[in-house]
């Protein structure tokens, strides 16, 4: 069970590359700053899942905690 999420609602974050290259992130996406708009109930592989949104994109993204860093 998830004890505590690393990020909070409203936090500003950046995407980080997946070391195993299983999820490809375009360099333009890595340059953006995103806001945490929802912490998804539950967990995946022991990590929180977040909905994030950038002012420069029209859609939200669902991202595992390991793919985020504080902006």
C-alpha distances in whole Angstrom, upper triangle without the diagonal:
4,6,9,11,14,17,18,20,23,23,25,24,25,24,24,25,23,25,25,26,24,24,28,28,32,33,34,30,29,32,31,29,26,25,21,22,18,15,13,11,8,7,10,10,7,9,10,13,16,19,22,26,29,32,34,32,32,29,25,23,19,18,15,15,16,20,20,22,23,27
4,6,7,10,13,14,16,20,19,21,20,22,21,21,23,21,23,23,25,23,23,26,26,29,30,31,27,26,29,28,25,23,21,18,18,15,12,11,9,7,6,9,10,6,7,7,10,13,17,19,23,26,29,31,29,30,26,23,20,17,16,13,12,14,17,17,19,20,23
4,7,10,12,13,16,20,19,21,20,23,22,23,25,23,25,25,27,26,25,28,28,31,32,33,29,28,30,28,26,24,22,18,19,17,13,13,12,10,10,13,13,9,9,9,13,15,18,21,24,27,30,32,31,32,28,25,23,20,18,15,13,15,18,18,19,19,23
4,6,9,10,13,16,15,18,17,20,20,20,23,22,24,25,26,25,24,27,26,29,29,30,26,25,27,25,23,20,18,15,16,14,11,12,11,11,11,13,14,10,9,8,12,13,16,18,21,24,27,29,28,29,26,22,21,18,16,14,11,14,17,15,16,16,19
4,6,7,10,13,12,14,14,16,16,17,20,19,21,23,24,23,21,24,23,25,26,26,23,21,23,22,19,17,15,11,13,11,8,10,10,11,10,12,13,10,8,6,9,9,13,14,18,20,23,25,24,25,23,19,17,15,13,11,8,11,13,12,13,13,16
4,7,10,12,10,12,11,14,14,15,18,18,19,21,23,22,20,22,21,24,24,24,21,19,21,20,17,15,14,11,14,13,10,13,14,14,12,14,14,12,9,8,10,10,13,14,17,19,22,24,24,25,23,19,17,15,13,11,7,10,12,10,10,10,13
4,7,9,6,9,9,12,13,14,18,18,21,23,23,23,21,22,20,23,23,22,19,18,19,17,14,12,10,8,10,10,8,12,14,15,14,15,17,14,11,9,10,9,11,11,14,16,19,21,21,22,20,16,15,14,12,11,8,11,12,9,9,8,11
4,6,6,9,10,14,16,18,21,22,24,26,26,26,23,25,23,25,25,24,21,20,21,18,15,12,10,7,9,9,8,11,13,15,15,17,19,17,14,11,11,9,11,11,14,16,18,21,21,22,20,16,16,15,14,14,11,15,15,12,12,11,13
4,6,9,11,14,16,19,22,23,26,28,27,27,24,25,23,24,25,23,20,20,21,18,14,11,8,5,6,6,7,11,13,16,16,19,21,19,16,12,12,9,10,10,11,14,16,19,19,19,17,14,14,14,14,15,13,17,16,14,14,12,14
4,6,9,13,15,18,22,23,26,28,28,27,24,25,22,23,23,22,19,18,18,15,12,9,6,5,6,9,10,14,17,19,19,21,24,22,18,15,15,11,11,9,10,12,13,16,17,18,16,14,15,15,15,16,15,18,17,14,14,11,12
4,6,10,13,15,19,21,23,26,25,25,23,23,20,22,21,20,17,16,16,14,10,8,6,5,8,10,11,15,17,19,19,20,22,20,17,14,14,11,11,10,11,12,14,17,17,19,18,15,15,15,14,15,13,15,14,11,10,8,8
4,7,10,13,17,19,22,24,24,24,21,21,18,19,18,17,14,13,13,10,6,6,5,7,10,12,13,17,20,21,21,21,23,22,18,16,15,12,12,9,10,9,12,14,15,17,16,14,14,15,14,15,13,15,13,10,9,6,5
4,7,9,13,15,18,21,20,20,17,17,15,16,15,14,12,10,11,9,6,5,6,7,11,13,13,16,19,20,19,19,21,20,16,14,13,11,11,8,10,10,13,14,15,17,16,13,12,13,11,12,10,12,10,6,5,5,4
4,6,10,13,15,18,17,18,15,14,11,12,11,11,9,6,7,7,5,6,9,10,14,15,16,18,21,22,20,20,21,20,17,16,14,12,13,10,11,10,13,13,14,17,16,14,12,13,11,12,11,11,8,6,5,6,5
4,7,9,12,15,13,14,11,11,8,10,10,10,7,5,8,8,8,8,11,12,15,16,16,17,20,21,18,17,18,19,15,15,13,12,12,10,11,11,14,14,14,17,15,13,11,11,9,10,10,9,6,5,6,9,9
4,7,9,12,11,12,10,10,8,10,10,12,9,7,10,11,11,12,14,15,18,19,18,19,22,22,19,17,18,18,15,15,14,14,15,13,15,15,18,18,17,20,19,17,14,14,10,11,10,8,5,6,7,10,11
4,6,9,7,9,8,7,6,9,9,12,10,8,11,13,14,15,18,18,21,21,20,21,24,23,20,18,18,19,16,17,16,16,17,16,17,17,21,19,19,22,20,18,15,15,12,12,12,9,7,9,10,14,14
4,5,5,6,6,7,8,11,13,15,13,11,15,16,17,17,20,19,22,22,20,20,23,21,18,15,15,16,14,16,15,16,18,17,19,20,23,22,21,23,21,19,16,15,11,10,11,8,7,10,12,16,17
4,5,8,9,10,11,14,15,18,16,14,17,19,20,20,23,22,25,25,23,23,25,24,20,17,16,18,16,18,18,19,21,21,23,23,27,25,25,27,25,23,19,18,15,13,14,10,10,13,14,18,19
4,5,8,10,12,15,16,20,18,16,20,22,23,23,25,24,27,26,24,24,26,24,20,17,15,18,17,19,19,20,22,22,24,25,28,27,26,28,26,24,20,19,16,14,15,12,12,15,17,21,22
4,5,6,9,12,13,17,15,14,18,19,21,21,24,23,26,25,24,24,26,24,21,18,17,20,18,20,19,20,21,21,22,23,26,25,23,25,23,22,18,17,15,14,16,13,11,15,17,21,22
4,6,10,13,15,18,16,16,19,20,22,21,23,23,25,24,23,21,24,22,19,15,15,18,17,18,17,18,19,20,22,23,26,25,23,24,22,20,17,15,13,13,15,13,11,15,18,22,23
4,6,10,13,15,12,12,16,17,18,18,20,20,21,21,20,19,22,21,18,15,15,18,16,17,15,16,16,16,18,19,22,21,19,21,18,17,13,12,10,11,13,11,9,13,16,19,20
4,7,9,12,10,10,14,15,17,17,20,20,22,22,22,22,25,24,21,18,19,21,19,20,17,18,18,17,18,18,21,19,17,20,18,17,14,14,12,13,15,14,11,14,16,19,20
4,6,8,7,7,10,11,14,14,17,18,20,21,21,21,24,24,21,19,20,22,19,19,17,16,16,14,15,15,18,16,14,17,16,15,12,13,11,13,15,13,10,12,14,17,16
4,5,5,7,9,10,14,14,18,19,21,23,23,24,27,27,25,23,24,25,23,22,20,19,18,16,16,14,17,14,13,16,16,16,14,15,14,16,18,17,13,14,16,18,17
4,5,5,6,9,12,14,18,20,22,24,25,25,29,29,27,25,26,27,24,24,22,20,20,17,16,15,17,14,14,18,17,17,16,18,16,18,19,17,14,14,15,17,16
4,5,5,7,11,12,16,19,21,23,24,25,29,29,27,26,27,28,25,24,22,20,18,16,14,12,13,11,11,15,15,16,14,17,16,19,20,19,15,15,16,17,15
4,5,5,8,10,13,15,17,19,20,21,25,26,24,22,24,25,21,20,18,16,15,12,11,9,12,10,9,13,12,12,11,13,13,15,16,16,12,12,13,15,13
4,6,8,10,13,15,18,20,20,22,25,26,23,22,23,24,20,20,18,16,16,13,13,11,14,12,13,16,15,15,13,15,13,15,15,14,10,10,11,12,11
4,7,10,13,16,19,21,22,24,27,28,26,25,26,27,23,22,21,18,18,14,13,11,12,11,12,16,16,16,15,17,16,18,18,17,14,12,12,13,10
4,6,10,13,15,18,19,21,25,26,25,24,26,26,22,21,19,16,15,11,10,7,9,8,9,13,13,13,12,15,14,17,17,17,13,12,12,12,9
4,7,10,13,16,17,19,23,24,23,23,25,25,21,19,17,14,13,9,8,6,8,9,11,14,14,13,12,15,14,16,15,16,13,10,10,9,7
4,7,9,12,14,16,20,21,20,21,23,22,19,16,14,11,10,6,5,4,8,9,10,12,11,9,9,11,11,14,13,15,12,10,10,10,8
4,6,9,11,14,17,20,19,20,23,22,18,15,13,10,8,5,5,6,9,11,12,13,12,10,10,12,12,14,13,16,14,11,11,10,9
4,6,7,11,14,16,16,17,20,19,15,12,10,7,6,5,7,9,12,14,14,15,13,10,10,10,10,12,11,14,13,10,11,11,11
4,7,10,13,16,16,18,21,20,17,13,11,8,6,6,7,10,12,15,14,14,12,9,10,10,11,14,13,17,16,13,15,14,15
4,6,9,12,13,15,18,17,14,11,9,6,5,7,10,13,15,18,16,16,13,10,10,9,11,12,12,16,15,14,16,16,17
4,6,9,10,12,15,14,11,7,6,5,6,9,12,16,18,21,19,19,16,12,12,9,10,10,10,14,14,13,15,15,17
4,6,8,10,13,13,10,7,5,6,7,11,14,17,20,22,20,20,16,13,12,9,10,10,11,14,15,15,17,18,20
4,7,10,13,12,11,8,8,9,11,14,18,21,24,26,24,23,20,16,15,12,13,12,13,16,17,17,20,21,23
4,7,10,9,9,7,8,10,13,16,20,23,26,28,26,25,22,18,17,13,13,11,12,15,17,17,20,21,24
4,7,6,5,5,6,10,13,16,19,23,26,27,25,25,22,18,16,12,11,9,10,12,14,15,18,20,23
4,5,5,7,7,11,14,16,20,23,26,27,25,25,22,18,15,12,10,8,9,11,13,14,18,20,23
4,6,9,10,14,17,19,23,25,29,30,27,28,25,21,18,15,13,9,10,10,13,15,18,21,24
4,7,10,13,17,19,23,25,29,30,28,29,26,22,19,16,13,10,10,10,14,15,17,19,23
4,7,10,13,15,19,22,25,26,25,26,22,19,16,13,10,7,6,7,10,11,14,16,19
4,7,10,12,16,19,23,24,22,23,20,16,14,10,9,6,5,9,11,11,13,15,18
4,7,10,13,16,20,21,19,20,16,13,10,7,6,5,6,9,10,10,13,15,17
4,6,10,13,16,18,16,17,14,10,8,6,5,6,7,10,10,9,12,13,15
4,7,11,14,15,13,13,10,6,5,5,6,9,10,13,12,11,14,15,16
4,7,10,12,10,11,9,6,5,6,7,10,11,13,11,10,12,13,13
4,7,8,7,8,7,5,6,9,10,14,14,17,14,12,14,14,13
4,5,5,8,8,8,9,12,13,16,16,18,15,13,14,14,12
4,6,8,9,10,12,16,17,20,20,22,19,17,18,17,14
4,7,9,11,12,16,17,20,21,22,19,17,18,18,16
4,6,8,10,13,15,19,20,21,18,17,19,19,17
4,7,10,14,16,20,21,23,20,19,21,22,20
4,7,10,13,17,19,20,18,17,20,20,19
4,7,10,13,15,17,15,14,17,18,17
4,6,10,12,14,12,12,15,16,16
4,7,10,12,10,11,14,16,17
4,6,8,7,8,11,14,15
4,5,6,7,11,14,16
4,5,6,8,11,14
4,6,8,11,14
4,7,11,12
4,7,9
4,6
4
